[in-house]
Every structure is written in C-alpha cells, then in structure tokens.
Amino acid sequence: MTTAPQLRNRYLQDSVNTASPAKLLVMLYDKMILDLVQGEEALRSGDREVANYKLNHAQEIVLELRTTLNVDAWDGAPRLANLYGFILTELIGANIAQSPERVAGCRELLEPLRDAWREAASATAAG
C-alpha cells in the first residue's frame, strides 16, 4: 500500500523530472527562499538546530546556482555570480552570528530575482 508521504514524494520527483530548465530554476529559488524564511524564524525563536539546517540547505542551493551559472552566457552573469558569492558569505556569517537580520537581508535581495525568473519562465512557457 502506498502512503500519503510516498505519493507526495513521487509527485515532487515527477514535477522535478518533467520541469523545464526555467521552471527548475524557479523551483530552486522558491525552496531557497522558503529555507531563508524558516531559518530566520528559527533564529528569532532561538531554535539553533532548525536554523542551522535551513541556512545550510539555502547555502547548498546558492552554491548549486553559482556553479551552474555560465558567466559567459550574458553580460549580467558575472554580477549575478558575485551576488551569489555575497549571499553565501552573508548566510555563513548569519548562521555563525545567529543573525536573523542578515538572513532577512539575503532574502530581500533574492526575492526580486526569484520573481524575475518566474516571470521569464512564464513568458517562455507561454511563447
């Protein structure tokens, strides 16, 4: 018998496997921002273990975004790579200093990028 969590995991895996590259990028940004929100909340409530887990996962996503970025693809790519480097440094510092404000600052920088990628993915899917 298949359980509800197994069905959910299968659905999520199928969603990832069938998503376009643009949609995958948006999915990564969505998860990273969710990790930042949850990490910030955990820091504010003093839950160091959850904060560490969420912030480390967000860092892994930033590293993935940075390493898969082709800096020769467009003239803004090197600046985006630099932003990813800054975000990574800030998240490491926020985790060490237990600073929800630094996490919030990273989230505020990344949300407009996520929204722009989402808009671009929608335009690509529609066109």
Secondary structure by P-SEA (a helix, b strand, c coil): cccaaaaaaaaaaaaaaaccaaaaaaaaaaaaaaaaaaaaaaaaacaaaaaaaaaaaaaaaaaaaaaacccccccaaaaaaaaaaaaaaaaaaaaaaccaaaaaaaaaacaaaaaaaaaaaaaaaac
